[in-house]
Amino acid sequence: MRTTAASAIILLLGIWAAWAITGGFKAITAEQARRLDISRKQPAVPVVRLIDQSGRAFRFGEWVRNENKLLIVDFIYTNCQTICRSLGTEFQQLQRDIAERGLQDRVHLLSVSFDPAHDSPAVLKEYAEHMQAMPDVWTFATVGDARELDALLRTFGVIVIPDRQGGYQHNAALIRVAPSGRLVSVADFDSSESLLNELAGS
Amino acid sequence: MTGTRKLRPRAGLLLLGILALPAMRSMMEGDMALHMLLQFPLLLLAGWLLAQELSEQAKARLQRWNRAGIAGLLMTAMVLMFWMIPRALDMVLSDGTMEFWKFLTLVMAGMALELSWQAAGLIVRGFFLGNVLPMMMVVGWLYIEAPVRICNAYLTDDQLRAGSGLLALAMAGCAVWLLAFFVSSNKVENGDT
């Protein structure tokens, strides 16, 4: 009898703990949890200063509200050989679609470098040219003050770790920021086509 | 006998102390394979050793809540399952409270294992191993086959090594279990009957 009671309590505690850590059995990984968390809480972009490829400094949140466009954000570093490449290709494709459909006034792309030590405005400019980025569609930026990087990465749920070969590994996804300056959702980097369809349709 | 009785809990305490050192923690938790395949078992071992400090009386009292080791082994299985959830593993690295809970629950799981294993019969042990070992294999296979990083805090290579290690450990566990089963059934055939 006592054993049955103890077992039942243990079982309930175990199920509760598993339920809690998976956000109600919806996310077994931190990445899924991050996405779920952002779409539920819709946090505002943090108060940080960014510098774009032309050297212009601006406050992130203010800039989003002034632009009054849906922003699609990814995080990169220009020395990246792996996943940022696919992000870059994805953004090139998106840029083409945006231009073709004339959605420049409603959607903007932003690539933020988390490697401000290396990615100065000059480096970003070169990278932007290499990616054939159109300035009215696609902005490259990094933080003005490296100390503000943490707050930025935390809000966007981006975790960056050095990969022992001088590079970084990081979770890659496209994060959508509404014109109000709030993060709306996180999507894999092959699902933006439907978003543009939606925008073009509405 | 009394000598080892006192020695073992002390060894457990010492082991726990060493594992809790900040330098030791960051070293082991910085590598996914070390984290899951070395730190976890060592914490279980520390709990196992510490449990031997309990007096026979205390053990007998606990045993009333733990007939045939059912509650204890259930707890161990639950704790192991929980810490194999990738998100839990990730959170430990960024959240001190979670890390404390990890230490506490794994040590308790090791104690429960000590207090339950002898009492558990073939069926209860079989049920325990039949759950824990396949679970390790599934998680190991998931880490090996996953096209993306499952833990945001670890590199892909780490994930691959941890996955292979889990799989290997689970298979070794199966082999030992099978072997133990044959040895014990031989004993019954040759001696006791």
Interface residues (C-beta under 8 A of the other chain):
Chain A: R2 T3 A5 A6 S7 I10 L11 L13 G14 A17 A18 I21 T22 A27 I28 T29 A30 E31 Q32 A33 R34 I159 I161 D163 R164 Q169 N171
Chain B: R64 W65 N66 R67 A68 I70 A71 L74 M75 M78 V79 M81 F82 I85 P86 R87 A88 D90 M91 V148 R149 I150 C151 N152 A153 Y154 L155 T156
